[in-house]
Amino acid sequence: MDISVASHALQYAGILTEAALLYYLVRNRDWGQWRGPGLYVLCLLAAGLTRALALHTWGLSSRQYFYVYWCTDVFLVLGAFLLVCSFFRCACRSEQNMWRFARLLLAFVFVLVAGISVLVLARNLSALFPYFIYEFNQNLYFACLVLNTLLYFTLLQIESTDDRLGLLVCGVGIQFAGPAATLALVHLTQEAKHFALFLNSLVIPLCTLAMLLVWSYAIMRVPGKETKVARRRGVEPVLAEVAAD
């Protein structure tokens, strides 16, 4: 299959999945409960529609599409970092001391990533595109991947009973791993243009689609803590009556 055809198929599949998930949240009035993931999906949908419009208007190899793609990518990576922050807040809701430490860690990581990227830009002030954008996105995606992995192990450490949060974190890990690895490999294989195009066109949208499917399962199918507690309370009296008989 041609790379452009597969890339377009993955792109439009992701847009349809994002729209369907947002429709589900609005229809079931679950927006307040899933505000963080919902806003991130909304950012993905807005970026996807903008890129699709730019692609249809100017073409894949145009300079305009290049700028649109990387500007929306900065928008997405900032949204991804805020999403990780919201997951840390949810995980540490009952652990205020842990949340204070996590908040300092998140602020330190963002300042560090921004500082390193600015140092790269300082070497060549005319290199905002592409060097600074590549460097900032790559560093922040990698930082989000590390922070998300740390969050996953934190959930295991505190023995979290929120299965949906665990699945959301796993889905984010899939989505972050694709861009982080792809940007690093593209940076290392600048001369292999076809390989870089393959990674950029297929791997990133494939990872995003996988994340959306995991999130859809977590939100639509996995019961929350309140539902599990209610089921347990409903089952316990029945077992007690059987034991008494």
Residue pairs with C-beta under 8 A, 6 or more apart in sequence:
3 197
3 198
3 201
3 202
4 60
4 201
6 201
6 202
7 201
7 202
7 205
10 202
10 205
10 206
10 209
11 48
11 51
11 52
11 205
12 52
13 209
14 44
14 48
14 205
14 208
14 209
14 212
15 45
15 48
15 49
15 52
17 209
17 212
17 213
17 216
18 41
18 42
18 44
18 45
18 48
18 212
19 45
20 216
21 41
21 212
21 215
21 216
21 219
22 38
22 41
22 42
22 45
24 30
24 216
24 219
24 220
25 31
25 34
25 38
25 219
30 219
31 38
34 219
35 86
36 82
36 83
36 86
36 87
36 90
37 83
37 168
37 215
37 219
39 79
39 83
40 79
40 80
40 82
40 83
41 212
41 215
43 75
43 76
43 79
44 76
44 208
44 212
47 72
47 73
47 75
47 76
50 68
50 72
51 65
51 68
51 69
51 72
54 64
54 65
54 68
54 69
55 65
57 64
58 64
58 65
59 65
66 129
67 129
70 129
70 130
70 133
70 137
73 133
73 137
74 133
74 136
74 137
77 136
77 137
77 140
77 141
77 144
77 179
78 140
80 140
80 141
80 144
80 172
80 175
80 176
81 110
81 140
81 143
81 144
83 172
84 106
84 144
84 147
84 148
84 151
84 172
85 106
87 148
87 151
87 165
87 168
87 169
87 172
88 99
88 102
88 103
88 106
88 147
88 151
88 154
89 99
90 162
90 165
91 151
91 154
91 155
91 158
91 160
91 165
92 98
92 99
92 102
92 154
93 99
95 158
98 154
98 158
105 147
106 147
109 143
109 147
110 140
110 143
112 143
113 136
113 139
113 140
113 143
114 136
116 135
116 139
117 132
117 135
117 136
117 139
118 132
120 127
120 131
120 132
120 135
121 127
121 128
121 131
121 132
121 135
124 131
134 183
134 187
137 179
137 183
138 180
138 183
138 184
138 187
141 176
141 179
141 180
141 183
142 180
142 184
144 172
144 176
144 180
145 173
145 176
145 177
145 180
148 169
148 172
148 173
148 176
149 173
151 169
152 166
152 169
152 170
152 173
155 162
155 165
155 166
155 169
160 166
161 225
161 228
162 224
162 225
163 218
163 222
163 223
164 218
164 219
164 222
164 224
167 214
167 215
167 217
167 218
167 222
168 214
168 215
168 218
170 214
171 210
171 211
171 212
171 214
171 215
171 218
172 211
174 207
174 210
174 211
174 214
175 207
175 208
175 210
175 211
177 207
178 203
178 204
178 206
178 207
178 208
179 204
179 207
181 203
182 199
182 200
182 203
182 204
185 195
185 196
185 199
186 196
186 199
186 200
189 195
189 196
190 196
223 231
